[in-house]
Amino acid sequence: MAAIGMFLLLITMLNAFAALRGAFGAGPARYGICAVCTLLLIGVFGLLRLRRWGWALCTAGCLAMAGGDTFLYVHNHVGFFAVRGLLELCFFLYLVRTEVRDRLRA
């Protein structure tokens, strides 16, 4: 779970810096991306402390990012998005296993 946390932390930082630089456009999109990145950052720290709320935020974040990367791959045909989307989907499938959920504290 530490590797998943580090990956999500890296992706969160990259997306936050890209939003602050204006890569996603100006206005509401910038603030929406920063809000989602903040929630995912809080979720990563909760996951590393084995909290159930951190697990829930990271699981939702992995699924949302996999869906977004699939959307970007379908529209742009860039292989990077396909690889990253498959990796995030694998992380999601690992996080929803019963053995992982049993280790979490309330």
ChimeraX attribute file (.defattr): number of C-alpha atoms within 10 A of each C-alpha:
attribute: neighborCount
match mode: 1-to-1
recipient: residues
	/A:1	15
	/A:2	11
	/A:3	10
	/A:4	20
	/A:5	20
	/A:6	14
	/A:7	16
	/A:8	23
	/A:9	19
	/A:10	13
	/A:11	15
	/A:12	22
	/A:13	16
	/A:14	13
	/A:15	18
	/A:16	21
	/A:17	13
	/A:18	16
	/A:19	20
	/A:20	16
	/A:21	12
	/A:22	13
	/A:23	13
	/A:24	15
	/A:25	12
	/A:26	12
	/A:27	9
	/A:28	10
	/A:29	14
	/A:30	18
	/A:31	15
	/A:32	12
	/A:33	18
	/A:34	20
	/A:35	13
	/A:36	15
	/A:37	23
	/A:38	15
	/A:39	16
	/A:40	24
	/A:41	23
	/A:42	16
	/A:43	26
	/A:44	30
	/A:45	17
	/A:46	19
	/A:47	23
	/A:48	16
	/A:49	14
	/A:50	18
	/A:51	18
	/A:52	18
	/A:53	17
	/A:54	22
	/A:55	25
	/A:56	18
	/A:57	18
	/A:58	27
	/A:59	24
	/A:60	15
	/A:61	23
	/A:62	24
	/A:63	18
	/A:64	16
	/A:65	19
	/A:66	24
	/A:67	16
	/A:68	14
	/A:69	21
	/A:70	19
	/A:71	15
	/A:72	17
	/A:73	18
	/A:74	13
	/A:75	9
	/A:76	10
	/A:77	12
	/A:78	12
	/A:79	12
	/A:80	11
	/A:81	19
	/A:82	18
	/A:83	15
	/A:84	16
	/A:85	24
	/A:86	15
	/A:87	16
	/A:88	24
	/A:89	19
	/A:90	14
	/A:91	22
	/A:92	21
	/A:93	13
	/A:94	16
	/A:95	19
	/A:96	13
	/A:97	10
	/A:98	9
	/A:99	10
	/A:100	13
	/A:101	16
	/A:102	9
	/A:103	11
	/A:104	15
	/A:105	11
	/A:106	7
